[in-house]
């Protein structure tokens, strides 16, 4: 009997000494993970952030709606179940899996009241710091304000609205001009003299394809395009957004 008691005690010790297999999550906290690919033949990007304990939030942009589509749901070991909503209206559900090695998100989108599954194959592309409530957490301006400002910049480039651009540049600002030379523009009058050099037609053409939502950001600010333009708050009033750099390369 004593021997059995000793064996039982040893078994209990072994069981409780085994490593605990905690739930693993791929989506990171305070980090917006961007997954890119195509949707119906068009470029598409979906962004996700962990809200803790397996809860996930996210967004994607759809021209059919006036604002971003919000995502909410759960993740467990790379498997995601998400509701897609515009304001409070459910428009569909996304279910899929992120491969931990390739970081490919294979999923299906099921629209509300439709018996179809739209396949999604998205590759992790970029990531940037931000809280679940704020993609641009280093800014006092809201996500809506930052992205509205980015859209205004794009519109001003397309229409050659130099007056608006001159008013929304943070002087002095750095620019890389077509010749490859870096210059510092100190005033609106200097910008007016060199505007064609600073904003060549090649930059305007590039801007046509720029997205203005779910932008990448770091400590330098928010990047528009592939780094051709950077947005930052002004030093004295960090709710006011300004263009801090232009690079016409």
C-alpha positions in Angstrom: 0.0 0.0 0.0 2.9 2.3 0.9 4.4 1.5 -2.5 1.2 2.4 -4.3 1.0 5.7 -2.4 4.5 6.6 -3.4 3.8 5.8 -7.1 0.6 7.9 -6.9 2.5 10.8 -5.4 5.2 10.5 -8.1 2.5 10.5 -10.8 0.8 13.6 -9.4 4.2 15.3 -9.3 4.9 14.4 -12.9 1.6 15.7 -14.1 1.9 19.1 -12.4 5.5 19.4 -13.5 4.6 19.0 -17.2 4.9 22.3 -19.2 1.6 24.1 -19.6 0.6 24.6 -23.2 -0.7 28.1 -23.3 -2.9 29.4 -26.1 -0.7 31.0 -28.8 -1.7 34.1 -30.8 -0.2 35.4 -34.0 -1.8 38.8 -34.0 0.2 41.1 -31.8 -1.0 43.7 -29.2 -0.4 47.3 -30.0 0.8 46.4 -33.5 -1.2 46.9 -36.7 -0.4 43.9 -39.0 -1.2 44.6 -42.6 -2.1 41.8 -45.0 -2.1 42.6 -48.7 -3.4 40.9 -51.8 -6.4 41.3 -54.2 -10.1 41.3 -53.8 -12.1 40.9 -57.1 -9.0 41.8 -59.1 -8.3 45.0 -57.2 -5.5 45.7 -54.7 -6.7 45.1 -51.2 -5.3 45.4 -47.7 -6.7 44.3 -44.3 -5.2 45.3 -41.0 -5.5 43.5 -37.6 -4.5 44.3 -34.0 -4.9 42.3 -30.9 -7.2 43.5 -28.1 -5.8 40.9 -25.7 -6.9 37.4 -24.6 -7.5 36.2 -28.1 -9.8 39.2 -29.1 -9.0 40.9 -32.4 -10.0 44.1 -34.0 -9.2 45.4 -37.5 -10.2 47.5 -40.5 -10.2 47.5 -44.2 -11.2 50.1 -46.8 -14.0 49.7 -49.3 -15.1 52.4 -51.8 -18.7 51.2 -51.4 -18.9 52.8 -48.0 -18.2 56.2 -46.6 -16.0 54.9 -43.9 -13.7 52.0 -43.0 -15.2 48.6 -42.5 -14.6 47.6 -38.8 -13.6 44.0 -37.9 -14.1 42.3 -34.5 -13.7 38.7 -33.5 -11.3 36.2 -32.1 -8.0 34.4 -32.9 -6.8 31.1 -31.6 -3.5 29.6 -32.9 -3.8 31.5 -36.1 -7.5 30.7 -36.7 -9.6 33.8 -37.0 -13.4 34.4 -36.9 -14.3 38.1 -37.6 -17.5 40.1 -38.0 -17.3 42.9 -40.6 -19.4 46.0 -39.7 -20.0 49.5 -41.1 -21.1 51.6 -38.1 -23.3 49.1 -36.3 -24.5 47.1 -39.3 -23.1 43.7 -39.9 -22.2 43.3 -43.6 -20.4 39.9 -43.5 -18.2 37.4 -41.7 -14.5 36.5 -42.4 -13.1 33.1 -41.3 -9.7 31.9 -42.1 -6.2 30.9 -40.9 -2.8 32.6 -40.8 0.1 30.3 -41.5 2.7 31.0 -38.8 5.6 30.3 -41.2 4.6 31.9 -44.4 2.3 34.6 -42.7 -0.3 34.0 -45.4 -3.9 34.7 -44.3 -6.2 32.3 -46.2 -9.8 33.1 -45.6 -13.3 33.4 -46.9 -15.7 36.4 -46.7 -19.4 35.6 -46.5 -21.7 38.6 -47.1 -24.8 38.9 -45.0 -27.8 37.2 -46.6 -25.8 35.7 -49.4 -24.9 32.1 -49.8 -21.5 32.7 -51.3 -17.9 32.6 -50.0 -15.5 35.1 -51.5 -12.0 33.7 -51.1 -9.2 35.9 -49.7 -5.4 35.1 -50.0 -3.5 37.8 -48.2 0.2 38.1 -47.4 1.5 39.9 -44.4 3.2 43.0 -45.8 3.9 45.7 -43.2 3.4 46.4 -39.5 3.4 49.6 -37.4 2.9 50.6 -33.8 -0.7 51.6 -32.8 -3.3 50.7 -30.2 -6.5 48.9 -31.1 -8.4 52.2 -30.7 -5.8 54.3 -32.7 -3.7 53.3 -35.7 -1.7 56.5 -35.4 -1.2 56.4 -31.6 1.6 58.9 -31.6 -0.7 61.6 -33.0 -3.2 63.7 -31.0 -5.2 63.8 -34.3 -7.7 61.0 -34.8 -7.3 58.3 -37.4 -10.2 59.9 -39.4 -8.4 63.3 -39.3 -5.0 61.9 -40.4 -6.5 60.0 -43.3 -8.7 62.9 -44.3 -5.6 65.1 -44.4 -3.8 62.4 -46.6 -6.8 62.5 -49.0 -6.6 66.3 -49.2 -2.9 66.1 -50.1 -3.6 63.6 -52.9 -6.5 65.8 -54.2 -4.3 68.9 -54.1 -1.5 67.2 -56.1 -4.0 66.0 -58.7 -5.5 69.5 -59.1 -2.2 71.3 -58.7 -3.6 73.3 -55.8 -0.4 75.0 -54.9 -2.1 77.5 -52.6 -3.4 74.7 -50.4 -0.1 72.8 -50.4 1.8 76.0 -49.5 -0.5 76.5 -46.5 -0.1 73.0 -45.3 3.7 72.6 -45.4 5.7 72.7 -42.2 8.5 75.2 -42.9 11.4 74.7 -43.1 10.9 71.3 -44.8 13.2 68.9 -46.5 12.8 67.8 -50.1 14.6 65.6 -52.6 14.2 67.1 -56.0 14.4 65.4 -59.4 18.1 66.0 -59.8 18.7 64.0 -56.7 19.7 67.0 -54.7 18.4 67.5 -51.2 17.2 71.1 -50.4 15.5 72.8 -47.5 12.6 75.0 -48.3 12.3 77.8 -45.7 9.1 79.6 -46.7 6.0 79.7 -48.8 7.5 82.2 -51.1 10.5 79.9 -51.8 8.1 77.0 -52.3 6.2 79.1 -54.9 9.4 79.8 -56.8 10.4 76.1 -56.9 7.0 74.3 -56.9 7.4 72.7 -60.4 10.8 71.3 -59.3 9.5 70.1 -55.9 6.3 68.6 -57.4 7.1 67.3 -60.9 4.6 65.6 -63.1 6.1 62.2 -62.3 5.2 62.7 -58.6 1.6 63.7 -59.6 1.3 60.5 -61.7 2.5 58.4 -58.8 0.0 59.9 -56.5 -2.9 58.6 -58.5 -2.4 55.1 -57.1 -1.7 56.1 -53.5 -4.1 54.8 -50.8 -5.1 57.2 -48.1 -6.3 54.8 -45.5 -4.5 52.4 -43.2 -1.2 54.2 -43.8 2.1 53.0 -42.5 3.7 55.1 -39.7 6.7 55.3 -37.4 8.4 57.9 -35.2 9.0 60.0 -38.3 5.3 60.4 -39.0 2.8 58.9 -41.4 4.0 57.9 -44.9 2.0 58.7 -48.0 2.8 56.6 -51.1 6.2 54.9 -50.8 7.7 57.7 -48.7 7.3 60.5 -51.3 5.4 62.5 -48.7 5.4 62.4 -44.9 2.8 63.9 -42.5 3.5 65.0 -39.0 1.8 67.1 -36.3 3.2 70.6 -36.0 5.6 71.0 -33.0 3.6 73.6 -31.2 0.1 72.2 -31.7 0.3 68.5 -32.3 -3.4 68.3 -33.4 -2.5 70.3 -36.5 -1.2 68.1 -39.3 1.4 69.3 -41.8 3.4 68.0 -44.7 6.9 67.6 -43.3 8.9 66.1 -46.2 8.5 65.7 -50.0 10.7 63.4 -52.0 10.2 63.5 -55.8 12.1 60.3 -56.6 
